[in-house]
Amino acid sequence: MKKPSRVYQLVIDTRLVRSTPAWNPQILRFEFTAEESNFKRDLGTFLDNALPDDWQGPADESRDDHWDLNQKIKQGLADRGWLVMSWPKKYGGSDSSPMMNTIFAEEMAYRRAPGHDRFGTRMFGPTLMRFGSEDQRVKYLGSIARGEIQWCQGYSEPNSGSDLASLQTRAIDSGDNFIVTGTKIWTSLAHRADMMFMLVRTDPDSPPHKGISLIMVDMKSPGVEIQPIINMAGVHSFNQVIFNEVSVPKENLVGDLNDGWRVGMTVLNFERSGIDYAAWARAALEELIDYVSGSDPIIGAISSDPIVRSNLAKLKTEIEAARLMCFDVAWRQGQGEIPSSEASMSKVAATDIYTKVLDYGVELLGMYGVLEPGSTQSELEGRFLKMRLFYTSGPILAGTNEIQKNIIAQRGLGLPRK
């Protein structure tokens, strides 16, 4: 048997375990570095002070008070240099590892804290560093790092969802500008955003994947119309955005003309690689465990039910597996990789387990769990039903989980397209 030459890396809970090759029994274990541990503690202390005492989350951006809190916390994070720690110093970061970003994202999600502009810090900023011009980096990355600008993403269209290459929003060459006409839909935070990065068709005569470009659009440009979409949880997060001959400077083109598919897929790889869903699942599961372990004798009896205990244990196991995948993606990013199939695996695992936890919470809480805050008989103030309705989008956004499984099959397993 040939000896393996690679060093295997596993993340278990908050410990990173590195083992030497299989024929050597020596195993080295160590905690997060002192810098990482101190940062996690400092972030927790900051959130303790920044969040209201009765904060339960998640934030509802349709509420002005929640958005004000979002802006206040984002500014506090930016002032401490925590929004984009892994970025180069010249762009506002501190040259730290992607693992620090993952610790940050997990703690923010676990606390259901607002203030984390994932569109700018996780998705578009790293993509701009790879494909943008130096002028674009200097102009936009610093503003993201300082928490001065809110981004949104213009990908999906009314007749173009999973088949993103079928998008029809046009950008016509008009000398120094593009003239953009079309519609984007399910655009999260468009009503709060300053800028949008969006995919547009710049060559309608090319094959679908070849005639697309990625551009940046000022959301206050003449001709931009934002129409709210209220989701089934009663929250205004989504929007439909209509572009009626919007003039966009050519200097806002990211990457090469008609090479937007490659740029846009890089954005999606960064989007899919987050640990948020696993952290949200962990927070929700712990809430359920506290609920069944409470002092109420009737509810407390539930914790002795072997079926309940087994279900909670299964959910805990799947959450930890999803966390491992997310930490693996962070480690790969630290090695200079852009994880593709690995990011898809983490996205499927994390969104699936979060959905399972919320489904089980709704089942366990029963009819009292669907009562809204204000009712004296509501269980956990109806949060589980509202979260379940809100996060129905989880397995759909950033590419449906069915699309992710195709990516895993083709890029991860080397299977042919069907």
C-alpha positions as CSV (number, residue, x, y, z in Angstrom):
1,M,0.0,0.0,0.0
2,K,1.4,3.4,-1.0
3,K,2.0,5.8,1.9
4,P,-0.1,8.9,1.6
5,S,1.9,12.1,1.4
6,R,-0.6,14.7,2.3
7,V,-1.3,16.1,5.8
8,Y,-4.9,15.6,6.8
9,Q,-6.7,18.5,8.4
10,L,-9.9,18.1,10.5
11,V,-11.7,20.6,12.6
12,I,-13.5,19.3,15.6
13,D,-15.5,21.7,17.7
14,T,-13.2,24.7,18.5
15,R,-10.1,22.6,18.1
16,L,-8.1,22.0,14.9
17,V,-6.6,18.6,14.8
18,R,-3.7,17.9,12.5
19,S,-2.4,14.4,12.1
20,T,0.8,13.2,10.5
21,P,0.4,10.6,7.8
22,A,-1.5,7.4,8.7
23,W,1.5,5.2,9.3
24,N,2.8,7.5,12.0
25,P,0.6,7.2,15.2
26,Q,1.6,10.6,16.5
27,I,-1.3,13.0,16.7
28,L,-0.9,16.7,17.5
29,R,-3.8,18.6,19.0
30,F,-4.0,22.3,19.7
31,E,-6.6,24.9,20.3
32,F,-7.3,28.0,18.3
33,T,-4.3,30.3,18.4
34,A,-4.1,32.9,21.1
35,E,-5.1,35.6,18.6
36,E,-8.1,33.6,17.5
37,S,-9.3,32.8,21.0
38,N,-8.8,36.4,22.2
39,F,-10.7,37.7,19.2
40,K,-13.6,35.3,19.8
41,R,-13.8,36.5,23.4
42,D,-13.5,40.2,22.5
43,L,-16.3,39.8,19.9
44,G,-18.5,38.1,22.4
45,T,-18.0,41.0,24.9
46,F,-18.7,43.6,22.2
47,L,-22.0,41.9,21.3
48,D,-23.0,41.6,24.9
49,N,-22.7,45.3,25.2
50,A,-24.1,46.2,21.7
51,L,-27.2,44.0,21.7
52,P,-30.3,44.9,23.7
53,D,-30.7,42.8,26.9
54,D,-33.9,41.2,25.5
55,W,-32.5,40.5,22.1
56,Q,-33.7,37.3,20.6
57,G,-33.1,38.0,16.9
58,P,-32.9,37.5,14.0
59,A,-33.0,41.1,12.8
60,D,-35.9,42.2,10.7
61,E,-34.5,44.8,8.2
62,S,-38.0,46.0,7.4
63,R,-38.1,47.6,10.9
64,D,-36.3,50.9,11.1
65,D,-35.1,50.3,14.7
66,H,-33.5,47.0,13.7
67,W,-31.8,48.7,10.7
68,D,-30.6,51.4,12.9
69,L,-29.1,48.8,15.2
70,N,-27.6,47.0,12.2
71,Q,-25.8,50.2,11.2
72,K,-24.6,51.0,14.7
73,I,-23.2,47.5,15.2
74,K,-21.6,47.5,11.7
75,Q,-19.9,50.7,12.5
76,G,-18.6,49.4,15.8
77,L,-17.3,46.3,14.0
78,A,-15.6,48.4,11.3
79,D,-14.0,50.7,13.9
80,R,-12.4,47.6,15.5
81,G,-11.2,46.3,12.2
82,W,-13.3,43.2,12.4
83,L,-15.4,43.3,9.2
84,V,-12.7,42.3,6.7
85,M,-9.8,40.9,8.8
86,S,-8.4,38.6,6.1
87,W,-8.2,41.4,3.5
88,P,-4.8,43.0,2.8
89,K,-4.0,46.0,5.0
90,K,-3.9,48.4,2.1
91,Y,-7.6,47.6,1.5
92,G,-8.6,48.0,5.1
93,G,-8.0,44.5,6.4
94,S,-5.3,43.1,8.7
95,D,-3.9,40.3,6.7
96,S,-5.3,37.7,9.1
97,S,-6.4,34.2,8.0
98,P,-9.8,33.2,6.6
99,M,-10.2,31.3,9.8
100,M,-10.6,34.6,11.7
101,N,-13.4,35.5,9.3
102,T,-15.1,32.2,10.0
103,I,-14.9,32.7,13.7
104,F,-16.4,36.1,13.2
105,A,-19.2,34.9,11.0
106,E,-20.1,32.0,13.3
107,E,-20.3,34.1,16.4
108,M,-22.4,36.8,14.7
109,A,-24.8,34.2,13.3
110,Y,-24.9,32.2,16.6
111,R,-25.9,35.4,18.4
112,R,-28.3,36.3,15.5
113,A,-26.6,39.7,15.5
114,P,-27.1,42.3,12.8
115,G,-24.3,44.4,11.4
116,H,-22.6,41.9,9.0
117,D,-22.8,43.0,5.4
118,R,-22.2,39.6,3.8
119,F,-22.7,41.0,0.3
120,G,-19.8,43.4,0.6
121,T,-17.5,41.7,3.0
122,R,-17.8,38.0,2.1
123,M,-19.0,37.9,-1.5
124,F,-18.2,41.0,-3.6
125,G,-15.1,42.3,-1.8
126,P,-13.0,39.2,-2.3
127,T,-14.2,38.9,-5.9
128,L,-13.2,42.5,-6.6
129,M,-9.7,41.7,-5.3
130,R,-9.4,39.0,-7.9
131,F,-11.0,40.6,-10.9
132,G,-11.3,44.3,-10.3
133,S,-8.9,47.1,-11.4
134,E,-6.7,48.7,-8.8
135,D,-8.8,51.9,-9.1
136,Q,-11.9,49.9,-8.3
137,R,-10.3,48.2,-5.3
138,V,-9.1,51.5,-3.9
139,K,-12.5,53.1,-4.4
140,Y,-14.8,50.4,-3.1
141,L,-12.9,48.0,-0.8
142,G,-12.0,50.7,1.7
143,S,-15.6,51.9,2.0
144,I,-16.7,48.3,2.6
145,A,-14.0,47.8,5.3
146,R,-15.1,51.1,7.0
147,G,-18.7,50.0,7.0
148,E,-19.7,53.0,4.9
149,I,-21.6,51.3,2.1
150,Q,-24.2,48.6,1.8
151,W,-24.2,46.3,-1.2
152,C,-26.9,44.0,-2.8
153,Q,-26.7,41.4,-5.5
154,G,-28.5,41.4,-8.8
155,Y,-28.6,37.9,-10.2
156,S,-32.1,36.3,-10.3
157,E,-34.7,37.6,-12.7
158,P,-38.5,36.8,-13.0
159,N,-37.8,34.2,-15.7
160,S,-34.2,33.3,-14.7
161,G,-33.5,31.5,-11.4
162,S,-31.5,28.3,-11.3
163,D,-30.8,28.7,-15.0
164,L,-28.9,31.9,-14.4
165,A,-27.3,31.9,-17.9
166,S,-30.8,32.6,-19.3
167,L,-30.8,36.1,-17.8
168,Q,-32.2,38.9,-20.1
169,T,-31.3,42.2,-18.4
170,R,-29.4,44.1,-21.2
171,A,-26.4,46.5,-21.0
172,I,-26.0,48.2,-24.3
173,D,-22.8,49.9,-25.2
174,S,-23.3,53.7,-25.4
175,G,-19.8,55.2,-25.7
176,D,-18.6,55.9,-22.2
177,N,-21.6,54.1,-20.5
178,F,-23.7,51.1,-20.6
179,I,-27.5,51.6,-20.8
180,V,-29.1,48.9,-18.6
181,T,-32.7,47.7,-19.0
182,G,-34.3,44.8,-17.4
183,T,-35.6,43.4,-14.0
184,K,-34.0,41.7,-11.1
185,I,-36.0,39.9,-8.4
186,W,-35.6,38.4,-4.9
187,T,-33.0,41.1,-4.4
188,S,-32.3,41.1,-0.6
189,L,-31.8,44.5,0.9
190,A,-32.1,46.4,-2.4
191,H,-34.2,48.9,-0.4
192,R,-31.3,49.5,2.0
193,A,-28.4,49.2,-0.5
194,D,-26.2,51.9,-1.9
195,M,-24.7,49.8,-4.6
196,M,-25.6,46.6,-6.5
197,F,-23.2,44.2,-8.3
198,M,-25.2,42.6,-11.1
199,L,-24.9,40.3,-14.0
200,V,-26.1,41.7,-17.4
201,R,-26.1,40.5,-20.9
202,T,-23.7,42.5,-23.0
203,D,-23.6,40.3,-26.1
204,P,-27.0,38.7,-27.0
205,D,-25.5,36.9,-30.0
206,S,-23.0,34.9,-28.0
207,P,-23.8,31.5,-26.3
208,P,-25.6,32.1,-23.0
209,H,-22.6,31.8,-20.8
210,K,-20.3,33.8,-23.0
211,G,-22.2,37.1,-23.4
212,I,-22.6,38.1,-19.8
213,S,-20.7,40.8,-17.8
214,L,-20.6,41.9,-14.2
215,I,-21.1,45.6,-13.5
216,M,-21.6,47.8,-10.4
217,V,-24.6,50.1,-10.3
218,D,-25.4,53.0,-8.0
219,M,-28.9,52.3,-6.6
220,K,-29.7,56.0,-6.6
221,S,-29.2,56.2,-10.4
222,P,-32.1,57.7,-12.4
223,G,-34.2,54.8,-13.8
224,V,-33.8,52.5,-10.8
225,E,-37.2,51.5,-9.3
226,I,-37.4,49.3,-6.2
227,Q,-40.6,47.4,-5.5
228,P,-40.9,45.6,-2.1
229,I,-41.7,41.9,-1.8
230,I,-43.1,40.9,1.6
231,N,-42.2,37.3,2.3
232,M,-44.5,34.8,4.0
233,A,-42.9,35.6,7.4
234,G,-44.3,39.1,7.0
235,V,-40.8,40.6,6.5
236,H,-39.6,43.0,3.9
237,S,-36.2,41.6,2.9
238,F,-36.7,40.8,-0.8
239,N,-37.4,43.3,-3.6
240,Q,-38.0,43.5,-7.3
241,V,-35.7,46.0,-9.0
242,I,-36.5,47.5,-12.4
243,F,-33.9,49.2,-14.5
244,N,-35.3,51.6,-17.1
245,E,-32.4,52.7,-19.3
246,V,-30.1,53.2,-16.4
247,S,-26.8,54.8,-17.4
248,V,-23.8,53.0,-15.9
249,P,-20.2,54.2,-16.4
250,K,-18.0,51.6,-18.2
251,E,-15.4,52.0,-15.5
252,N,-17.9,50.0,-13.3
253,L,-17.3,46.9,-15.4
254,V,-15.6,44.2,-13.2
255,G,-13.3,42.0,-15.1
256,D,-13.3,41.6,-18.9
257,L,-16.3,42.4,-21.1
258,N,-18.4,39.2,-21.6
259,D,-16.4,37.3,-19.0
260,G,-19.0,37.9,-16.3
261,W,-20.0,34.3,-15.9
262,R,-16.5,33.4,-14.5
263,V,-16.6,36.5,-12.2
264,G,-20.2,35.8,-11.1
265,M,-19.5,32.2,-10.2
266,T,-16.6,33.3,-8.1
267,V,-19.0,35.5,-6.1
268,L,-21.3,32.4,-5.6
269,N,-18.4,30.3,-4.4
270,F,-17.7,32.9,-1.7
271,E,-21.4,33.1,-0.9
272,R,-21.9,29.4,-0.5
273,S,-18.9,29.0,1.8
274,G,-20.3,30.6,4.9
275,I,-20.9,29.0,8.3
276,D,-24.0,31.1,9.1
277,Y,-26.6,28.4,8.6
278,A,-24.8,25.9,10.8
279,A,-24.4,28.6,13.6
280,W,-28.1,29.5,13.3
281,A,-29.0,25.8,13.6
282,R,-26.8,25.4,16.7
283,A,-28.5,28.4,18.3
284,A,-32.0,27.1,17.5
285,L,-31.2,23.6,18.8
286,E,-29.8,25.0,22.0
287,E,-33.0,27.0,22.4
288,L,-35.0,23.8,22.0
289,I,-32.9,21.9,24.5
290,D,-33.3,24.7,27.1
291,Y,-37.0,24.6,26.4
292,V,-37.5,20.9,27.1
293,S,-35.1,21.1,30.1
294,G,-37.0,23.9,31.8
295,S,-38.5,24.0,35.2
296,D,-42.1,23.6,34.0
297,P,-43.0,20.0,35.1
298,I,-45.1,19.3,32.1
299,I,-42.7,20.6,29.5
300,G,-39.8,19.2,31.4
301,A,-41.2,15.7,31.1
302,I,-40.6,16.0,27.3
303,S,-36.8,15.7,27.9
304,S,-37.3,12.2,29.2
305,D,-39.1,11.0,26.0
306,P,-36.6,8.7,24.3
307,I,-37.8,9.8,20.8
308,V,-37.3,13.5,21.7
309,R,-33.8,12.7,23.1
310,S,-32.9,10.7,20.0
311,N,-34.1,13.4,17.6
312,L,-32.2,16.1,19.4
313,A,-29.0,14.0,19.4
314,K,-29.4,13.4,15.7
315,L,-29.8,17.1,15.0
316,K,-26.7,17.9,17.1
317,T,-24.6,15.3,15.2
318,E,-25.6,16.8,11.8
319,I,-24.9,20.3,13.0
320,E,-21.4,19.4,14.0
321,A,-20.8,17.7,10.7
322,A,-22.0,20.8,8.8
323,R,-19.6,23.0,11.0
324,L,-16.7,20.7,10.0
325,M,-17.4,21.2,6.4
326,C,-17.6,25.0,6.8
327,F,-14.3,25.1,8.7
328,D,-12.7,22.9,6.0
329,V,-13.8,25.5,3.4
330,A,-12.1,28.2,5.5
331,W,-8.9,26.2,5.7
332,R,-8.9,25.7,2.0
333,Q,-9.3,29.4,1.4
334,G,-6.4,30.0,3.8
335,Q,-4.3,27.8,1.4
336,G,-5.2,30.1,-1.5
337,E,-7.9,27.8,-3.0
338,I,-11.4,28.9,-4.2
339,P,-13.4,25.9,-2.9
340,S,-16.1,24.9,-5.4
341,S,-17.6,21.5,-4.7
342,E,-16.5,21.8,-1.0
343,A,-18.4,25.1,-0.7
344,S,-21.4,23.4,-2.3
345,M,-21.2,20.6,0.1
346,S,-21.1,22.9,3.1
347,K,-24.0,24.9,1.7
348,V,-26.2,21.8,1.3
349,A,-25.3,20.3,4.7
350,A,-25.8,23.6,6.6
351,T,-29.1,24.7,5.0
352,D,-30.5,21.2,5.3
353,I,-29.7,20.8,9.0
354,Y,-31.0,24.3,9.8
355,T,-34.3,23.5,8.0
356,K,-34.5,20.2,10.0
357,V,-34.0,22.0,13.3
358,L,-36.7,24.5,12.6
359,D,-39.1,21.9,11.4
360,Y,-38.5,19.9,14.5
361,G,-38.9,23.0,16.7
362,V,-42.3,23.7,15.1
363,E,-43.4,20.1,15.6
364,L,-42.1,20.0,19.2
365,L,-43.7,23.3,20.2
366,G,-47.1,22.4,18.7
367,M,-49.9,24.8,18.2
368,Y,-48.8,27.1,21.0
369,G,-45.5,27.6,19.1
370,V,-47.3,29.4,16.3
371,L,-48.8,32.0,18.5
372,E,-47.2,35.4,18.1
373,P,-45.6,37.6,20.7
374,G,-48.2,39.2,23.0
375,S,-50.1,36.0,23.6
376,T,-49.7,34.7,27.1
377,Q,-49.8,31.2,25.8
378,S,-47.2,31.5,23.1
379,E,-44.2,29.2,23.3
380,L,-40.8,30.9,22.6
381,E,-42.8,33.9,21.2
382,G,-43.6,32.1,18.0
383,R,-39.9,32.5,16.8
384,F,-39.6,29.0,15.4
385,L,-42.5,29.3,13.0
386,K,-41.4,32.8,11.8
387,M,-37.8,31.6,11.4
388,R,-39.0,28.5,9.5
389,L,-41.1,30.6,7.1
390,F,-38.3,33.2,6.6
391,Y,-35.6,30.6,5.9
392,T,-37.6,28.6,3.4
393,S,-35.3,30.5,1.0
394,G,-32.1,28.9,2.5
395,P,-32.0,25.8,0.3
396,I,-33.0,28.0,-2.7
397,L,-30.8,31.0,-2.6
398,A,-27.2,31.1,-3.9
399,G,-28.2,28.3,-6.2
400,T,-30.7,25.7,-5.2
401,N,-29.5,22.6,-3.3
402,E,-30.3,20.6,-6.3
403,I,-27.9,22.7,-8.3
404,Q,-25.3,22.3,-5.6
405,K,-25.6,18.5,-5.8
406,N,-24.9,18.7,-9.6
407,I,-21.8,20.8,-8.8
408,I,-20.7,18.2,-6.2
409,A,-21.3,15.4,-8.7
410,Q,-19.5,17.1,-11.6
411,R,-16.6,19.0,-10.0
412,G,-16.2,17.0,-6.8
413,L,-16.8,13.4,-8.1
414,G,-15.8,13.9,-11.7
415,L,-19.1,12.6,-13.0
416,P,-20.2,13.6,-16.5
417,R,-23.1,15.9,-17.2
418,K,-26.2,13.9,-17.8
